[in-house]
Amino acid sequence: MNTERLGDTACLIELPLELTNLDEGPFLEVCAPDLPGKTRYMILDFSAVQKMNGLGASMLVKLNVRSRKRGQRLLAFGVSAHYRDVLNVIG
């Protein structure tokens, strides 16, 4: 997983080939705002993801809930048609 801060307001996360872990901690730590309301966007790059199981889906749901509590928006790109359907189902 590679992460990169994009200025003060965004954080880009390149997801791994396999999204099979339910620990969202590393994602949240990287994108934690220095000041409340400062990092407003978490951007997930799905272009490398080839496998995702229920634990990975659960992690994404938790990541979404926690980012909303922080006042952040969770965005994604590079999502295959299959995983787009999965994301629509899990919200």
C-alpha positions in Angstrom: 0.0 0.0 0.0 1.4 3.3 -1.0 0.0 6.6 0.3 0.6 10.2 -0.6 -0.7 13.4 0.9 -2.0 15.7 -1.8 -1.6 19.1 -0.3 -3.4 19.9 2.9 -6.9 18.7 1.9 -6.5 15.2 0.3 -4.8 11.9 0.8 -4.3 9.3 -2.0 -4.2 5.6 -1.0 -3.1 3.0 -3.6 -4.8 -0.2 -2.5 -2.9 -3.5 -2.7 -3.5 -6.4 -5.1 -5.5 -8.2 -2.4 -7.9 -6.4 -0.2 -8.4 -9.2 2.4 -7.7 -7.6 5.7 -10.2 -5.9 8.0 -7.7 -3.5 9.7 -8.4 0.0 8.5 -5.9 1.5 11.0 -3.1 2.1 8.5 -5.4 3.9 6.1 -6.8 6.1 8.9 -3.4 7.0 10.3 -2.1 8.1 7.0 -5.1 10.3 6.3 -5.6 11.6 9.8 -6.2 15.4 9.6 -3.5 17.5 11.4 -6.3 19.9 12.3 -10.0 19.2 12.3 -11.5 19.7 8.9 -8.1 20.0 7.2 -7.8 16.7 5.3 -11.2 16.5 3.7 -10.8 13.8 1.0 -9.5 10.2 1.2 -9.0 9.0 -2.4 -8.8 5.2 -2.9 -7.0 3.9 -6.0 -8.5 0.5 -6.8 -6.7 0.0 -10.1 -4.4 -2.7 -8.7 -7.1 -4.6 -6.7 -7.6 -8.1 -8.0 -9.1 -9.8 -5.0 -11.4 -8.6 -2.2 -13.1 -10.8 0.4 -15.6 -10.1 3.1 -12.9 -8.8 5.4 -11.8 -6.3 2.8 -15.3 -5.2 2.2 -15.9 -4.8 6.0 -12.7 -2.7 6.2 -14.1 -0.4 3.5 -17.4 0.1 5.3 -15.5 0.9 8.6 -13.2 3.3 6.7 -16.2 5.0 5.3 -17.9 5.4 8.6 -14.8 6.7 10.4 -13.9 9.1 7.6 -17.5 10.6 7.8 -17.1 11.0 11.5 -13.9 13.0 10.8 -15.8 15.1 8.2 -13.9 13.6 5.3 -15.3 12.3 2.0 -14.2 8.9 0.7 -13.7 8.8 -3.0 -12.5 5.9 -5.3 -11.2 5.5 -8.9 -9.9 2.7 -11.0 -12.7 0.4 -9.8 -13.5 -2.5 -12.1 -17.1 -3.2 -13.0 -17.2 -6.2 -10.7 -16.0 -4.3 -7.7 -18.2 -1.3 -8.6 -21.2 -3.7 -8.1 -19.8 -4.9 -4.8 -19.3 -1.3 -3.6 -22.8 -0.4 -4.6 -24.2 -3.3 -2.5 -22.1 -2.5 0.6 -22.8 1.2 0.3 
